[in-house]
Amino acid sequence: MNHNNPQQPPQHPKLWAIIPAAGSGSRFSKTELKQYQTIQDQTVLEHSIARLNHLPLAGYVLAIGQADDVAQNLNLAQKEKAHFCLGGAERVDSVLNALGYLAEIAHEDDWVLVHDAARPCVTTACLEQLYKTAQDTGQSAILAIPVRDTLKRVARAPQIEKTVSRDHLWQAQTPQIAKLSVLKTAIEFALEQQHIITDEASALEAMGYAVNVVQGRSDNIKITYPDDLELARLILSAQQQAL
């Protein structure tokens, strides 16, 4: 790991971003990757990265598949800050690979944002609030929104088993932010203990680290199914009109 001074954390920690983009996205399509679908003449991935670059990033790392011949040829925002590494079989593996890459060029106390490649609608205001919260508290944080729909438990479809209380429940989003060494250690520990890791916060929680929620917006959708793409088009258009 690269240390300017191993005895002292940097006076002004840098901010980096990781975008895991090696997944197959099989729920979207068996043949087409959702991050390379086009909205307003740009791919979903280009939109997502453009949003992240509203923050003062020192750089961003894309974890991509071995056969990916698209990402490095895109017109990415601030492409001089782009780094690429090989992704893994699962999202968590891609994030860990990117953290390993960053550990060679960044300080262990630098902040790292992890953001889904297929979340192109996150707003600048939400990004800034998330980063400010992490800086002010010195703790990890995620964007999330309170669950507002009635939740049903269905153990054996189609019959409802029971209604689940939505009190105290939040729906996690990305970006999620943590210190480089903290997140890397947490993911390594969680994988070693065979915990189920669905996002960065779940790895941090498994090690007992504090993670704060920063209320995001419901329009920060993740494109998962084909009809989400049309919704993202509408959201991006509405956001641009509001500017």
C-alpha positions in Angstrom: 0.0 0.0 0.0 1.2 3.5 -0.9 1.9 5.7 2.1 3.1 9.3 2.0 3.6 9.1 5.7 2.7 5.8 7.3 2.6 7.4 10.8 -0.1 10.0 10.0 -3.2 10.0 7.9 -3.2 12.4 5.0 -4.3 15.9 6.0 -6.7 16.0 3.1 -7.8 12.5 2.2 -8.5 12.1 -1.5 -11.8 10.7 -2.9 -11.8 7.8 -5.3 -14.7 5.9 -7.0 -15.1 2.3 -7.9 -17.7 1.2 -10.5 -18.1 -2.6 -10.6 -19.1 -3.3 -14.2 -18.2 -6.9 -14.8 -21.6 -8.5 -14.1 -23.7 -10.4 -16.7 -26.9 -8.6 -15.8 -28.9 -11.7 -16.6 -32.2 -10.3 -15.3 -31.9 -7.5 -17.9 -31.0 -9.6 -20.8 -29.2 -12.9 -21.6 -27.1 -11.2 -24.4 -27.0 -7.4 -23.7 -25.3 -5.6 -20.9 -27.5 -3.0 -19.2 -24.7 -0.6 -18.6 -24.1 -0.3 -22.4 -27.7 0.5 -23.3 -28.1 4.0 -24.7 -30.0 7.0 -23.3 -29.7 10.3 -25.1 -26.8 9.2 -27.2 -24.8 8.1 -24.1 -24.5 4.7 -22.5 -25.9 4.1 -19.0 -22.3 3.7 -17.8 -21.3 7.1 -19.3 -24.2 8.8 -17.5 -23.3 7.1 -14.2 -19.7 8.2 -14.4 -20.6 11.7 -15.4 -22.7 12.0 -12.3 -19.8 10.8 -10.0 -17.5 13.3 -11.6 -19.5 16.2 -10.1 -17.5 15.3 -7.0 -13.7 16.1 -6.7 -12.5 12.6 -7.6 -8.8 11.9 -7.6 -9.7 9.1 -10.0 -12.2 6.2 -10.6 -11.7 2.5 -11.2 -13.9 0.5 -13.5 -13.8 -3.3 -12.8 -14.7 -4.9 -16.1 -15.0 -8.3 -17.5 -12.1 -10.0 -19.4 -14.0 -10.0 -22.7 -15.2 -6.4 -22.3 -14.0 -4.4 -25.3 -16.5 -1.5 -24.9 -15.7 0.3 -21.6 -12.2 1.5 -22.5 -13.4 3.0 -25.8 -16.2 5.0 -24.3 -16.1 8.8 -24.1 -16.0 8.8 -20.3 -16.2 12.0 -18.2 -12.7 13.1 -17.2 -11.2 10.1 -18.9 -7.7 11.0 -17.8 -8.9 10.0 -14.3 -10.1 6.6 -15.5 -8.4 3.3 -14.3 -9.4 -0.2 -15.3 -9.0 -3.5 -13.5 -10.4 -7.0 -14.0 -13.7 -7.7 -12.4 -14.7 -10.9 -10.6 -17.4 -13.5 -10.7 -19.6 -11.6 -8.3 -20.0 -7.9 -7.6 -18.2 -8.2 -4.3 -15.2 -9.8 -6.1 -15.1 -6.9 -8.6 -15.1 -4.4 -5.7 -12.4 -6.2 -3.9 -10.2 -6.4 -7.0 -10.7 -2.6 -7.5 -9.8 -1.9 -3.9 -6.6 -4.0 -4.4 -5.8 -1.9 -7.4 -6.4 1.3 -5.5 -4.3 0.1 -2.6 -1.3 0.4 -4.9 -1.9 4.1 -5.8 -4.0 5.6 -3.0 -3.6 6.1 0.8 -5.3 3.7 3.1 -7.2 6.6 4.7 -8.5 8.0 1.4 -12.3 7.8 0.9 -13.8 5.4 -1.7 -17.2 5.6 -3.2 -18.7 2.4 -4.7 -21.4 3.0 -7.2 -23.5 0.7 -9.4 -22.7 1.0 -13.1 -26.5 1.0 -13.8 -27.5 3.9 -11.5 -27.3 6.8 -13.9 -29.8 9.1 -12.1 -28.1 9.9 -8.8 -28.2 13.6 -8.2 -25.3 15.9 -7.5 -27.0 17.1 -4.3 -27.2 13.5 -3.0 -23.6 12.8 -3.8 -22.4 16.0 -2.1 -24.5 15.2 1.0 -23.1 11.7 1.2 -19.5 12.8 0.9 -20.1 15.6 3.5 -21.6 13.2 6.0 -18.6 10.9 5.7 -16.2 13.7 6.1 -18.1 15.3 9.0 -18.5 12.0 11.0 -15.4 10.1 9.9 -17.7 7.1 9.4 -18.9 5.1 6.4 -22.2 6.1 4.9 -24.7 5.0 2.2 -27.5 6.6 0.3 -30.9 5.0 1.2 -34.6 5.8 1.3 -37.2 4.7 3.9 -39.4 1.9 2.7 -42.8 3.3 1.9 -44.7 0.4 0.3 -46.5 -2.3 2.3 -44.2 -5.4 2.4 -45.5 -8.9 2.0 -43.6 -12.1 2.9 -44.3 -14.8 0.3 -42.4 -18.0 1.2 -44.2 -20.0 -1.4 -45.7 -18.0 -4.3 -48.3 -17.0 -4.9 -49.7 -17.1 -1.3 -48.9 -14.4 1.1 -47.5 -15.6 4.4 -47.7 -12.3 6.3 -47.3 -8.6 6.1 -43.9 -7.3 7.2 -43.7 -4.1 9.2 -41.8 -1.4 7.3 -41.0 0.5 10.4 -37.2 1.1 10.7 -36.6 -0.3 7.2 -34.6 1.5 4.6 -33.9 0.6 1.0 -30.2 0.8 0.3 -28.9 2.6 -2.8 -25.4 3.6 -4.0 -23.0 5.2 -3.8 -21.7 3.8 -0.6 -18.6 5.4 0.9 -15.9 4.2 3.3 -12.2 4.5 4.0 -10.1 2.4 1.6 -8.4 0.2 4.3 -11.7 -0.1 6.3 -13.7 -1.4 3.3 -11.0 -3.7 2.0 -10.5 -5.3 5.4 -14.2 -5.6 5.9 -14.9 -7.3 2.6 -11.9 -9.7 3.0 -13.2 -10.6 6.5 -16.8 -11.1 5.3 -15.7 -13.4 2.5 -13.5 -15.4 4.8 -16.4 -15.8 7.2 -18.7 -16.7 4.3 -21.1 -13.9 5.1 -23.6 -13.0 2.3 -22.4 -9.7 0.9 -25.1 -7.8 -1.1 -23.5 -4.4 -0.8 -20.5 -2.7 0.9 -22.5 -1.8 4.0 -23.3 -5.5 4.7 -19.5 -6.2 4.8 -18.9 -3.2 7.1 -21.8 -4.3 9.4 -20.3 -7.8 9.6 -17.2 -6.3 11.2 -19.1 -4.0 13.5 -18.3 -0.8 11.8 -20.7 2.1 12.1 -22.5 2.9 8.8 -24.8 5.9 8.5 -27.7 6.4 6.2 -28.0 9.5 4.1 -31.5 10.0 2.8 -31.4 9.8 -1.0 -34.1 10.1 -3.6 -36.5 7.6 -5.1 -35.4 8.6 -8.6 -31.9 7.1 -8.0 -33.1 3.9 -9.6 -31.0 0.9 -10.5 -31.6 -0.4 -14.0 -32.3 -4.1 -13.4 -35.1 -5.0 -15.9 -35.7 -3.8 -19.5 -38.6 -1.5 -18.5 -36.3 0.3 -16.0 -34.4 1.6 -19.0 -37.5 3.6 -20.2 -38.0 4.9 -16.6 -34.4 6.0 -16.4 -34.9 7.9 -19.7 -37.9 9.8 -18.3 -36.0 10.6 -15.0 -32.9 11.9 -16.8 -35.0 14.0 -19.1 -37.0 15.5 -16.2 -33.9 16.1 -14.2 -32.3 18.0 -17.1 -35.5 20.1 -17.6 -35.4 21.0 -13.9 -31.9 22.5 -14.1 
